[in-house]
């Protein structure tokens, strides 16, 4: 993974408001999975707006005045980060998604 994608992933995971948005996307994808309309090929697209926002905020916070967010974090970097989050979602769904969704009967 490229350093820029790793940095963007770390930034999302360490900024509370961005992390909450990521978890909200995880829940939305979980609902799609439950309804049988989830597509692993389309899952990275669900994170596009989140990663664009994170890249813009990161550049505002740590970049210089001349830095452009879409050059600091290119489309390739953001796509790589989105694919990472899509893989992370699969792990999260199997391990951390509430057991009520997996049929244990607990609420």
VMD Tcl script that builds the backbone (N, CA, C; Angstrom):
set m [mol new atoms 321]
animate dup $m
set s [atomselect $m all]
$s set {name element resname resid chain x y z} {
  {N N UNK 1 A 0.847 -1.180 0.000}
  {CA C UNK 1 A 0.000 0.000 0.000}
  {C C UNK 1 A 0.891 1.241 0.000}
  {N N UNK 2 A 0.494 2.201 -0.774}
  {CA C UNK 2 A 1.268 3.442 -0.859}
  {C C UNK 2 A 1.155 4.234 0.448}
  {N N UNK 3 A 2.193 4.987 0.792}
  {CA C UNK 3 A 2.170 5.757 2.048}
  {C C UNK 3 A 1.016 6.755 2.117}
  {N N UNK 4 A 0.662 7.349 0.979}
  {CA C UNK 4 A -0.425 8.328 0.980}
  {C C UNK 4 A -1.753 7.672 1.351}
  {N N UNK 5 A -2.002 6.466 0.827}
  {CA C UNK 5 A -3.237 5.746 1.161}
  {C C UNK 5 A -3.234 5.364 2.634}
  {N N UNK 6 A -2.095 4.910 3.130}
  {CA C UNK 6 A -1.981 4.551 4.552}
  {C C UNK 6 A -2.236 5.758 5.442}
  {N N UNK 7 A -1.692 6.897 5.058}
  {CA C UNK 7 A -1.877 8.114 5.842}
  {C C UNK 7 A -3.344 8.525 5.871}
  {N N UNK 8 A -4.007 8.403 4.754}
  {CA C UNK 8 A -5.420 8.753 4.682}
  {C C UNK 8 A -6.264 7.810 5.546}
  {N N UNK 9 A -5.955 6.527 5.524}
  {CA C UNK 9 A -6.658 5.542 6.350}
  {C C UNK 9 A -6.461 5.867 7.828}
  {N N UNK 10 A -5.221 6.146 8.215}
  {CA C UNK 10 A -4.936 6.487 9.614}
  {C C UNK 10 A -5.664 7.760 10.027}
  {N N UNK 11 A -5.724 8.720 9.132}
  {CA C UNK 11 A -6.406 9.977 9.444}
  {C C UNK 11 A -7.895 9.733 9.694}
  {N N UNK 12 A -8.528 8.949 8.843}
  {CA C UNK 12 A -9.954 8.644 9.029}
  {C C UNK 12 A -10.176 7.919 10.359}
  {N N UNK 13 A -9.328 6.957 10.668}
  {CA C UNK 13 A -9.502 6.175 11.886}
  {C C UNK 13 A -9.208 6.960 13.156}
  {N N UNK 14 A -8.454 8.055 13.050}
  {CA C UNK 14 A -8.084 8.825 14.238}
  {C C UNK 14 A -8.863 10.125 14.417}
  {N N UNK 15 A -9.654 10.495 13.445}
  {CA C UNK 15 A -10.538 11.660 13.590}
  {C C UNK 15 A -11.930 11.133 13.913}
  {N N UNK 16 A -12.434 11.463 15.079}
  {CA C UNK 16 A -13.676 10.867 15.548}
  {C C UNK 16 A -14.838 11.041 14.583}
  {N N UNK 17 A -15.038 12.227 14.050}
  {CA C UNK 17 A -16.189 12.468 13.175}
  {C C UNK 17 A -16.065 11.697 11.866}
  {N N UNK 18 A -14.837 11.519 11.367}
  {CA C UNK 18 A -14.649 10.718 10.156}
  {C C UNK 18 A -14.831 9.231 10.460}
  {N N UNK 19 A -14.337 8.806 11.611}
  {CA C UNK 19 A -14.483 7.406 12.008}
  {C C UNK 19 A -15.963 7.047 12.161}
  {N N UNK 20 A -16.745 7.944 12.753}
  {CA C UNK 20 A -18.183 7.683 12.896}
  {C C UNK 20 A -18.859 7.559 11.536}
  {N N UNK 21 A -18.434 8.358 10.576}
  {CA C UNK 21 A -18.988 8.245 9.218}
  {C C UNK 21 A -18.601 6.911 8.586}
  {N N UNK 22 A -17.375 6.452 8.840}
  {CA C UNK 22 A -16.936 5.165 8.305}
  {C C UNK 22 A -17.798 4.036 8.883}
  {N N UNK 23 A -18.055 4.077 10.165}
  {CA C UNK 23 A -18.876 3.042 10.801}
  {C C UNK 23 A -20.310 3.113 10.279}
  {N N UNK 24 A -20.819 4.316 10.013}
  {CA C UNK 24 A -22.161 4.448 9.428}
  {C C UNK 24 A -22.207 3.800 8.046}
  {N N UNK 25 A -21.140 3.945 7.279}
  {CA C UNK 25 A -21.061 3.292 5.967}
  {C C UNK 25 A -21.023 1.775 6.148}
  {N N UNK 26 A -20.285 1.306 7.145}
  {CA C UNK 26 A -20.244 -0.134 7.439}
  {C C UNK 26 A -21.656 -0.656 7.717}
  {N N UNK 27 A -22.426 0.078 8.523}
  {CA C UNK 27 A -23.790 -0.347 8.845}
  {C C UNK 27 A -24.679 -0.347 7.603}
  {N N UNK 28 A -24.513 0.651 6.746}
  {CA C UNK 28 A -25.302 0.698 5.511}
  {C C UNK 28 A -24.963 -0.484 4.606}
  {N N UNK 29 A -23.690 -0.828 4.514}
  {CA C UNK 29 A -23.283 -1.979 3.713}
  {C C UNK 29 A -23.791 -3.285 4.328}
  {N N UNK 30 A -23.826 -3.340 5.662}
  {CA C UNK 30 A -24.335 -4.536 6.335}
  {C C UNK 30 A -25.815 -4.744 6.020}
  {N N UNK 31 A -26.570 -3.656 5.971}
  {CA C UNK 31 A -27.987 -3.770 5.612}
  {C C UNK 31 A -28.144 -4.281 4.184}
  {N N UNK 32 A -27.297 -3.806 3.298}
  {CA C UNK 32 A -27.337 -4.297 1.915}
  {C C UNK 32 A -27.012 -5.787 1.869}
  {N N UNK 33 A -26.039 -6.194 2.690}
  {CA C UNK 33 A -25.650 -7.601 2.725}
  {C C UNK 33 A -26.813 -8.463 3.236}
  {N N UNK 34 A -27.516 -7.971 4.240}
  {CA C UNK 34 A -28.662 -8.697 4.791}
  {C C UNK 34 A -29.792 -8.827 3.772}
  {N N UNK 35 A -29.985 -7.797 2.956}
  {CA C UNK 35 A -31.041 -7.829 1.939}
  {C C UNK 35 A -30.626 -8.581 0.690}
  {N N UNK 36 A -29.346 -8.961 0.625}
  {CA C UNK 36 A -28.866 -9.716 -0.521}
  {C C UNK 36 A -28.523 -8.876 -1.732}
  {N N UNK 37 A -28.321 -7.571 -1.538}
  {CA C UNK 37 A -27.997 -6.700 -2.668}
  {C C UNK 37 A -26.584 -6.132 -2.565}
  {N N UNK 38 A -25.788 -6.648 -1.654}
  {CA C UNK 38 A -24.411 -6.203 -1.466}
  {C C UNK 38 A -23.546 -6.672 -2.634}
  {N N UNK 39 A -22.685 -5.809 -3.114}
  {CA C UNK 39 A -21.738 -6.157 -4.171}
  {C C UNK 39 A -20.333 -5.780 -3.709}
  {N N UNK 40 A -19.469 -6.767 -3.618}
  {CA C UNK 40 A -18.099 -6.484 -3.186}
  {C C UNK 40 A -17.352 -5.620 -4.205}
  {N N UNK 41 A -17.785 -5.649 -5.451}
  {CA C UNK 41 A -17.150 -4.811 -6.465}
  {C C UNK 41 A -17.533 -3.341 -6.313}
  {N N UNK 42 A -18.748 -3.087 -5.826}
  {CA C UNK 42 A -19.217 -1.713 -5.662}
  {C C UNK 42 A -18.934 -1.150 -4.271}
  {N N UNK 43 A -18.579 -2.008 -3.321}
  {CA C UNK 43 A -18.366 -1.565 -1.939}
  {C C UNK 43 A -17.344 -0.430 -1.812}
  {N N UNK 44 A -16.210 -0.461 -2.518}
  {CA C UNK 44 A -15.268 0.664 -2.372}
  {C C UNK 44 A -15.867 2.014 -2.748}
  {N N UNK 45 A -16.832 2.041 -3.652}
  {CA C UNK 45 A -17.462 3.307 -4.037}
  {C C UNK 45 A -18.213 3.946 -2.878}
  {N N UNK 46 A -18.649 3.136 -1.929}
  {CA C UNK 46 A -19.378 3.668 -0.781}
  {C C UNK 46 A -18.496 4.584 0.069}
  {N N UNK 47 A -17.190 4.420 -0.033}
  {CA C UNK 47 A -16.265 5.204 0.785}
  {C C UNK 47 A -15.697 6.411 0.045}
  {N N UNK 48 A -16.096 6.636 -1.191}
  {CA C UNK 48 A -15.514 7.703 -2.007}
  {C C UNK 48 A -15.711 9.083 -1.387}
  {N N UNK 49 A -16.925 9.414 -0.999}
  {CA C UNK 49 A -17.192 10.745 -0.439}
  {C C UNK 49 A -16.462 10.934 0.889}
  {N N UNK 50 A -16.429 9.898 1.701}
  {CA C UNK 50 A -15.714 9.960 2.985}
  {C C UNK 50 A -14.234 10.262 2.754}
  {N N UNK 51 A -13.625 9.575 1.813}
  {CA C UNK 51 A -12.200 9.757 1.570}
  {C C UNK 51 A -11.898 11.093 0.906}
  {N N UNK 52 A -12.800 11.586 0.073}
  {CA C UNK 52 A -12.627 12.930 -0.488}
  {C C UNK 52 A -12.649 13.972 0.630}
  {N N UNK 53 A -13.617 13.848 1.527}
  {CA C UNK 53 A -13.725 14.767 2.659}
  {C C UNK 53 A -12.493 14.687 3.541}
  {N N UNK 54 A -12.035 13.472 3.818}
  {CA C UNK 54 A -10.851 13.287 4.661}
  {C C UNK 54 A -9.614 13.896 4.003}
  {N N UNK 55 A -9.464 13.712 2.696}
  {CA C UNK 55 A -8.306 14.266 1.995}
  {C C UNK 55 A -8.322 15.796 2.038}
  {N N UNK 56 A -9.491 16.377 1.860}
  {CA C UNK 56 A -9.607 17.839 1.911}
  {C C UNK 56 A -9.273 18.364 3.299}
  {N N UNK 57 A -9.818 17.717 4.329}
  {CA C UNK 57 A -9.575 18.149 5.703}
  {C C UNK 57 A -8.105 17.970 6.081}
  {N N UNK 58 A -7.516 16.854 5.691}
  {CA C UNK 58 A -6.101 16.598 5.977}
  {C C UNK 58 A -5.228 17.690 5.355}
  {N N UNK 59 A -5.532 18.046 4.112}
  {CA C UNK 59 A -4.751 19.065 3.420}
  {C C UNK 59 A -4.911 20.424 4.094}
  {N N UNK 60 A -6.122 20.742 4.534}
  {CA C UNK 60 A -6.343 21.999 5.263}
  {C C UNK 60 A -5.552 22.019 6.560}
  {N N UNK 61 A -5.541 20.885 7.246}
  {CA C UNK 61 A -4.921 20.815 8.563}
  {C C UNK 61 A -3.392 20.735 8.499}
  {N N UNK 62 A -2.856 19.951 7.572}
  {CA C UNK 62 A -1.422 19.688 7.563}
  {C C UNK 62 A -0.683 20.200 6.327}
  {N N UNK 63 A -1.401 20.571 5.294}
  {CA C UNK 63 A -0.752 21.000 4.059}
  {C C UNK 63 A -0.407 22.478 4.068}
  {N N UNK 64 A 0.313 22.892 3.051}
  {CA C UNK 64 A 0.616 24.308 2.889}
  {C C UNK 64 A -0.483 24.956 2.047}
  {N N UNK 65 A -0.402 26.240 1.909}
  {CA C UNK 65 A -1.418 26.977 1.158}
  {C C UNK 65 A -1.442 26.540 -0.304}
  {N N UNK 66 A -0.301 26.164 -0.837}
  {CA C UNK 66 A -0.224 25.794 -2.250}
  {C C UNK 66 A -0.582 24.341 -2.525}
  {N N UNK 67 A -0.709 23.529 -1.471}
  {CA C UNK 67 A -1.064 22.116 -1.666}
  {C C UNK 67 A -2.505 21.988 -2.133}
  {N N UNK 68 A -2.718 21.074 -3.061}
  {CA C UNK 68 A -4.070 20.763 -3.531}
  {C C UNK 68 A -4.406 19.365 -3.052}
  {N N UNK 69 A -5.575 19.208 -2.465}
  {CA C UNK 69 A -5.945 17.938 -1.859}
  {C C UNK 69 A -5.947 16.790 -2.860}
  {N N UNK 70 A -6.381 17.060 -4.092}
  {CA C UNK 70 A -6.475 15.995 -5.090}
  {C C UNK 70 A -5.129 15.661 -5.727}
  {N N UNK 71 A -4.108 16.446 -5.443}
  {CA C UNK 71 A -2.760 16.094 -5.871}
  {C C UNK 71 A -2.004 15.415 -4.731}
  {N N UNK 72 A -2.268 15.869 -3.514}
  {CA C UNK 72 A -1.650 15.251 -2.338}
  {C C UNK 72 A -2.140 13.814 -2.175}
  {N N UNK 73 A -3.452 13.620 -2.384}
  {CA C UNK 73 A -4.068 12.287 -2.343}
  {C C UNK 73 A -4.756 12.062 -3.689}
  {N N UNK 74 A -4.043 11.462 -4.596}
  {CA C UNK 74 A -4.559 11.262 -5.957}
  {C C UNK 74 A -5.730 10.266 -5.949}
  {N N UNK 75 A -6.374 10.163 -7.081}
  {CA C UNK 75 A -7.474 9.211 -7.232}
  {C C UNK 75 A -7.004 7.794 -6.925}
  {N N UNK 76 A -5.807 7.466 -7.332}
  {CA C UNK 76 A -5.251 6.135 -7.065}
  {C C UNK 76 A -5.099 5.899 -5.570}
  {N N UNK 77 A -4.611 6.897 -4.848}
  {CA C UNK 77 A -4.441 6.761 -3.400}
  {C C UNK 77 A -5.790 6.591 -2.706}
  {N N UNK 78 A -6.762 7.397 -3.109}
  {CA C UNK 78 A -8.085 7.310 -2.481}
  {C C UNK 78 A -8.765 5.991 -2.830}
  {N N UNK 79 A -8.595 5.510 -4.042}
  {CA C UNK 79 A -9.173 4.221 -4.442}
  {C C UNK 79 A -8.542 3.082 -3.634}
  {N N UNK 80 A -7.256 3.152 -3.421}
  {CA C UNK 80 A -6.554 2.137 -2.637}
  {C C UNK 80 A -7.055 2.137 -1.189}
  {N N UNK 81 A -7.270 3.317 -0.631}
  {CA C UNK 81 A -7.808 3.418 0.722}
  {C C UNK 81 A -9.243 2.881 0.768}
  {N N UNK 82 A -10.029 3.156 -0.255}
  {CA C UNK 82 A -11.410 2.658 -0.309}
  {C C UNK 82 A -11.437 1.136 -0.373}
  {N N UNK 83 A -10.540 0.553 -1.134}
  {CA C UNK 83 A -10.470 -0.910 -1.199}
  {C C UNK 83 A -10.068 -1.489 0.146}
  {N N UNK 84 A -9.176 -0.797 0.847}
  {CA C UNK 84 A -8.798 -1.243 2.192}
  {C C UNK 84 A -10.020 -1.240 3.111}
  {N N UNK 85 A -10.808 -0.160 3.065}
  {CA C UNK 85 A -12.002 -0.084 3.909}
  {C C UNK 85 A -13.034 -1.143 3.528}
  {N N UNK 86 A -13.136 -1.459 2.256}
  {CA C UNK 86 A -14.065 -2.510 1.829}
  {C C UNK 86 A -13.640 -3.865 2.398}
  {N N UNK 87 A -12.340 -4.139 2.410}
  {CA C UNK 87 A -11.844 -5.383 3.019}
  {C C UNK 87 A -12.035 -5.358 4.536}
  {N N UNK 88 A -11.820 -4.189 5.120}
  {CA C UNK 88 A -12.028 -4.044 6.564}
  {C C UNK 88 A -13.497 -4.278 6.916}
  {N N UNK 89 A -14.400 -3.807 6.035}
  {CA C UNK 89 A -15.822 -4.042 6.264}
  {C C UNK 89 A -16.130 -5.524 6.330}
  {N N UNK 90 A -15.568 -6.324 5.427}
  {CA C UNK 90 A -15.825 -7.767 5.431}
  {C C UNK 90 A -15.428 -8.389 6.765}
  {N N UNK 91 A -14.255 -8.010 7.270}
  {CA C UNK 91 A -13.809 -8.522 8.568}
  {C C UNK 91 A -14.726 -8.046 9.688}
  {N N UNK 92 A -15.087 -6.776 9.643}
  {CA C UNK 92 A -15.962 -6.207 10.665}
  {C C UNK 92 A -17.319 -6.919 10.666}
  {N N UNK 93 A -17.853 -7.180 9.499}
  {CA C UNK 93 A -19.155 -7.821 9.388}
  {C C UNK 93 A -19.126 -9.220 9.998}
  {N N UNK 94 A -18.072 -9.956 9.745}
  {CA C UNK 94 A -17.968 -11.322 10.263}
  {C C UNK 94 A -17.723 -11.368 11.763}
  {N N UNK 95 A -16.979 -10.405 12.292}
  {CA C UNK 95 A -16.564 -10.471 13.697}
  {C C UNK 95 A -17.375 -9.554 14.604}
  {N N UNK 96 A -17.518 -8.297 14.239}
  {CA C UNK 96 A -18.067 -7.297 15.148}
  {C C UNK 96 A -19.521 -6.929 14.928}
  {N N UNK 97 A -20.091 -7.307 13.814}
  {CA C UNK 97 A -21.488 -6.945 13.569}
  {C C UNK 97 A -22.342 -7.637 14.616}
  {N N UNK 98 A -23.336 -6.949 15.139}
  {CA C UNK 98 A -24.136 -7.505 16.244}
  {C C UNK 98 A -24.630 -8.925 15.969}
  {N N UNK 99 A -24.560 -9.749 16.993}
  {CA C UNK 99 A -24.934 -11.157 16.858}
  {C C UNK 99 A -26.402 -11.335 16.518}
  {N N UNK 100 A -27.230 -10.359 16.774}
  {CA C UNK 100 A -28.650 -10.485 16.423}
  {C C UNK 100 A -28.819 -10.616 14.926}
  {N N UNK 101 A -27.886 -10.062 14.175}
  {CA C UNK 101 A -27.977 -10.135 12.723}
  {C C UNK 101 A -27.572 -11.497 12.191}
  {N N UNK 102 A -26.816 -12.236 13.005}
  {CA C UNK 102 A -26.339 -13.552 12.579}
  {C C UNK 102 A -27.228 -14.686 13.081}
  {N N UNK 103 A -28.338 -14.344 13.718}
  {CA C UNK 103 A -29.304 -15.356 14.086}
  {C C UNK 103 A -29.153 -15.972 15.468}
  {N N UNK 104 A -28.444 -15.323 16.392}
  {CA C UNK 104 A -28.304 -15.921 17.709}
  {C C UNK 104 A -29.530 -15.668 18.584}
  {N N UNK 105 A -30.378 -14.720 18.187}
  {CA C UNK 105 A -31.598 -14.464 18.921}
  {C C UNK 105 A -31.457 -13.441 20.038}
  {N N UNK 106 A -30.266 -12.997 20.354}
  {CA C UNK 106 A -30.050 -12.005 21.412}
  {C C UNK 106 A -30.320 -10.623 20.865}
  {N N UNK 107 A -30.810 -9.748 21.705}
  {CA C UNK 107 A -31.030 -8.354 21.347}
  {C C UNK 107 A -30.493 -7.457 22.406}
}
mol reanalyze $m
mol bondsrecalc $m
mol representation Tube
mol addrep $m
